[in-house]
Amino acid sequence: MKRSPLFTLLSSLGIAAVIILTAALVAWIGRAALGSFDAWQQAFESAKPYLRWWRALLYGGLFALWWDLFRRYRYRPQDRRRIKSIGTLGLLLCICVELTRL
């Protein structure tokens, strides 16, 4: 069953809205718990090494899932090309995210 492009767009926008609202809720809870945004920022600064390891584990897990999918479609060249392009796009996105953190 093929989805309409409008449904895909609306569901993507809905997912993005939920992610943004969740981030705002976490920031609001953190500010309420610690008293100010400065205290919230200091808490993040103190947890920075752990967050670095978390990102490394996240990227490693995503790569392992992509590699498993890539191997699974070994004998289907058209699907393998799609998976390769998705992986390339994901890698570029990760590089852009990490470059903006500098």
N, C-alpha and C positions, 0 to 999 in steps of 0.2 A: 504494500500500500504506500503510495507516494504522498508525501505531505505537500501542502501548498506553500509557496514561498512566504505568504503573509503569515501563516501559522508559525513557520520557522522564525521569522523576524519578531513576531510578538512574543513567542516563548523565550527567545534570546534576550529581548528587552526585559521581560519579566524576571529572568534569572539575574541579569545585571542589576535590576532594581533591588532584588532580595539581597544580593551581595553588598550593595552600597548601604542599604538599611541595616544590615547586620554589623557592618563596620562602624556605622554611626552609633548603634546601640552599644557596642563594645566600648567605644570611646566615651560615651556618656556614662556607662557603668563604671569605667575606670576613673573618670573624673570625680564621680560621686563617691567612690570608695576611697580615693586618695586625697580628695579635697581640692585639687587644682590641676590644670593641665601641665604646669611645671613639674609637679610631683609625678604625674603620669609619664612625662618625658624622661625624667630621671630614672624611673623604674624600667623603661624600655632601654635606656642606655646601659643600665647595670645587667640587663638580660641579653645584651647584644651578642656575646659569644655563643650563647645557647641558641639564639635565633639563627645565627650563621650555620650552626650544625643542623638545625631543623631544615633550613633551605637546601643544604647539601643533600640531606636524606630525601627530601621531597623531589628534588631534581633527579636523584639516582633512582628513586622508585618509578617516577614517570618514564625515565629512559628504559628501565627494565620492562615495564608494561608495553612500551612502544616496540622494543626489540622482540618480545614474545609475539606480539601481533604481526610484526614484520616476518618472523620465521613461520608463523602459522599459515600465512598466505604465500608461501614459497613457490607454489606451482600455479599461481593465478597472477600473471604479469600485470594485468590492468589494475587489480586491487593493490598489488604491491607498489605500483607507481603512485597510487593515491596515498597509501600509507607513508611512502617516502616523502611525498610533498607535504603531508600533514606534519611529519617529523621535522622537516626543514623549516616549516612555518613556526612550529613550536620552539625550535632551537633559536630562531631569530627573535621570537617574542621574549624568550628567557634572557637572551643577550641584551635586548633593549631594556628590559626591566632592571637587570643588574647594572647596566651602564648609567641608568638614571639614578641609581643609588649612590654613585660616586660623589 
